[in-house]
Amino acid sequence: MRNLLCLAALCFLLLVRPAALLEAREYPKPAAMVNPLYQVTSDSTILMPSGYYEFGHWRYDFLGSDYDLFEARTSGAATVLQYDARVAAGVFFRSVLGSGPGPDDWNPPTRIDWRMDAVQFEYGGHLAYRVPVGDLLFEYSRSSFHPFRDDAVEGYTVNTSDYVRLGYMPAMLEHGATTFEGYIKSGYVDLFDFWDAIYDKPRAYWKTTLAASAERVLTDGIRLNATGAAETGKVSAFGHLEPALLLLRSGGADLDLYSELGLRFTGGFGQLDLFLHFSRIGDTEELAEKEVEARLLGVALRLATHPGGQRD
């Protein structure tokens, strides 16, 4: 529990720092979506050895913005090919449906006080190579933000980015009932010319992301009623911290941040996460001629297939 308290304290110290001007938001990804070797073991098949899927609901009831009220996120990843649990290739995809409170003069067609504003897609492919001290990672991916109403008075705009990054994920660490895992990835951010896109390039040209998670088992295998009854699974406390350092095209460097703290209920097939989350984005780049700072705090629910096998 001491490790989780330290993680929470670090989150708080970062939250109280002044906001910075950043590149458009990129949503955090678990290790199973970043590393195609994450679920691969020596017993895995060569073709389609593993996959991962999650969906969830993120709310910003405690601290929102003029454009952020809640989100529905759906994500999936698959390891398409692996050999000898040493090298693997995979793909991933994510869609995020964003909803905002609507402008003050909005006349909704029903009694709801929110509206669906836009959808963001993130997708790409990645490679991993296992070395004695961890996994080396390579990624090419894209993100694109698509507003539903191009003629809205707010001036929503499409923004899209290409990412070419290298990364590293060390082996998971265990200390008693607590496990630690994380990864780092760093690389180039651009809007490549061969797309012939009419949109502006992203604010940042380089991004380095550090993701660190800790999970501590609180109850391992609760049994209902009597001895020999069905096991319900384990309950854990977990924390996740994901700062990102960005180098801006206009000059200078800034820091983005995402964090989670909550409870995880794990069964034989998957897991349910209930948690508090905080995000800070200095400029979401969602509006054409206006910088939009977002400090977002709320609760979330996430359902996911179990991450599965770990490194041998």
HULIN-V560080 format. One record per residue. N is the residue number from 1. RES is the residue in one small letter. PSI is psi in degrees with one decimal (* if undefined). Layout:
N;RES;PSI
N;RES;PSI
This chain:
1;m;-28.7
2;r;-38.2
3;n;-39.8
4;l;-37.8
5;l;-39.2
6;c;-41.2
7;l;-42.8
8;a;-39.6
9;a;-39.0
10;l;-40.6
11;c;-45.7
12;f;-41.5
13;l;-37.6
14;l;-31.6
15;l;-35.2
16;v;-1.7
17;r;153.2
18;p;150.1
19;a;152.9
20;a;165.7
21;l;120.7
22;l;174.7
23;e;163.1
24;a;151.6
25;r;140.7
26;e;126.4
27;y;144.1
28;p;151.6
29;k;136.5
30;p;165.9
31;a;-32.3
32;a;-19.4
33;m;-8.2
34;v;-34.8
35;n;108.3
36;p;-11.1
37;l;-1.8
38;y;-40.2
39;q;7.3
40;v;132.7
41;t;178.9
42;s;-17.2
43;d;-1.0
44;s;150.7
45;t;161.6
46;i;-46.2
47;l;133.7
48;m;58.1
49;p;-21.2
50;s;163.6
51;g;169.2
52;y;141.7
53;y;140.7
54;e;151.5
55;f;152.7
56;g;176.9
57;h;116.5
58;w;128.0
59;r;155.3
60;y;48.8
61;d;-30.8
62;f;-37.7
63;l;110.0
64;g;-158.9
65;s;179.8
66;d;-11.3
67;y;0.2
68;d;117.7
69;l;-48.0
70;f;165.4
71;e;148.7
72;a;125.0
73;r;136.9
74;t;130.5
75;s;149.7
76;g;151.1
77;a;149.7
78;a;136.7
79;t;113.0
80;v;-37.7
81;l;136.4
82;q;157.1
83;y;121.7
84;d;25.2
85;a;29.6
86;r;-30.4
87;v;142.6
88;a;154.1
89;a;141.4
90;g;173.8
91;v;159.9
92;f;160.0
93;f;145.5
94;r;141.2
95;s;138.0
96;v;118.3
97;l;113.3
98;g;138.4
99;s;138.3
100;g;172.8
101;p;-12.5
102;g;155.0
103;p;165.3
104;d;-33.6
105;d;18.8
106;w;134.7
107;n;92.2
108;p;150.7
109;p;-15.9
110;t;-169.7
111;r;1.8
112;i;150.6
113;d;26.1
114;w;166.7
115;r;153.5
116;m;120.4
117;d;-40.9
118;a;169.1
119;v;140.9
120;q;135.8
121;f;141.2
122;e;130.8
123;y;157.1
124;g;-172.6
125;g;155.1
126;h;157.0
127;l;152.9
128;a;143.3
129;y;125.0
130;r;128.9
131;v;168.7
132;p;-26.7
133;v;11.9
134;g;-159.4
135;d;129.6
136;l;139.0
137;l;146.7
138;f;138.3
139;e;135.9
140;y;127.0
141;s;169.4
142;r;154.2
143;s;147.0
144;s;133.4
145;f;124.7
146;h;106.6
147;p;150.0
148;f;-22.1
149;r;96.3
150;d;-22.7
151;d;12.3
152;a;146.8
153;v;-21.5
154;e;-20.5
155;g;39.3
156;y;147.8
157;t;153.3
158;v;136.3
159;n;146.2
160;t;149.5
161;s;149.3
162;d;140.8
163;y;129.6
164;v;111.9
165;r;149.8
166;l;153.8
167;g;176.2
168;y;135.3
169;m;113.4
170;p;166.2
171;a;150.7
172;m;141.5
173;l;142.9
174;e;137.0
175;h;96.8
176;g;-124.4
177;a;6.3
178;t;135.2
179;t;148.3
180;f;138.3
181;e;161.3
182;g;179.8
183;y;164.4
184;i;139.1
185;k;145.5
186;s;141.6
187;g;-167.6
188;y;138.3
189;v;129.8
190;d;174.7
191;l;103.0
192;f;143.9
193;d;-27.6
194;f;-11.1
195;w;-14.9
196;d;38.7
197;a;147.9
198;i;4.2
199;y;162.0
200;d;153.9
201;k;155.1
202;p;156.0
203;r;-37.1
204;a;147.8
205;y;-10.3
206;w;139.8
207;k;132.8
208;t;122.1
209;t;130.7
210;l;121.3
211;a;129.4
212;a;131.7
213;s;148.2
214;a;140.5
215;e;131.4
216;r;123.3
217;v;126.0
218;l;-43.3
219;t;122.8
220;d;94.7
221;g;71.2
222;i;133.6
223;r;134.9
224;l;144.8
225;n;-102.4
226;a;169.8
227;t;135.1
228;g;-5.2
229;a;171.0
230;a;140.4
231;e;134.0
232;t;-17.2
233;g;-172.6
234;k;157.2
235;v;132.3
236;s;154.6
237;a;140.3
238;f;155.9
239;g;149.0
240;h;133.2
241;l;129.7
242;e;84.7
243;p;152.4
244;a;127.0
245;l;128.4
246;l;136.8
247;l;122.7
248;l;146.1
249;r;-29.4
250;s;-4.0
251;g;148.1
252;g;176.7
253;a;148.3
254;d;171.2
255;l;127.1
256;d;163.0
257;l;139.4
258;y;143.0
259;s;153.4
260;e;149.8
261;l;121.3
262;g;-157.6
263;l;144.9
264;r;128.7
265;f;112.4
266;t;129.6
267;g;-163.8
268;g;-29.1
269;f;-37.2
270;g;-160.5
271;q;153.5
272;l;124.8
273;d;131.0
274;l;120.8
275;f;161.1
276;l;139.3
277;h;153.0
278;f;136.8
279;s;148.7
280;r;121.4
281;i;120.7
282;g;-34.8
283;d;114.4
284;t;-12.8
285;e;27.1
286;e;-19.4
287;l;148.8
288;a;-42.5
289;e;31.2
290;k;132.6
291;e;130.6
292;v;107.5
293;e;137.7
294;a;120.7
295;r;113.9
296;l;131.4
297;l;132.5
298;g;-165.4
299;v;159.6
300;a;158.2
301;l;132.4
302;r;128.1
303;l;133.1
304;a;148.2
305;t;149.5
306;h;137.2
307;p;-24.0
308;g;-143.3
309;g;156.0
310;q;175.6
311;r;136.7
312;d;*
